Amino acid sequence: MRPIVAVWRGDGPVQVVPPCGRCREFIRQIHPANIDTEVVLGPRRTTSLRALLPETDWPSPLS
């Protein structure tokens, strides 16, 4: 699996930023294996998508 990176460019140079909450959830929903995708947070800093999401398990159906 390849790492992903989100970037932002304001008036200055391009900056690496964590993906927003919607993007994190969308990446997770595309495929279950994406939960362990490596997310680049800076030049020497990475984490898994799982660590960036507050709840990673799908809820149980209501009875």
Secondary structure, 3 states (H helix, E strand, C coil): CCCEEEEEECCCCEEEECCCHHHHHHHHHHCHHHHHCEEEEECCEEEEHHHHCCCCCCCCCCC
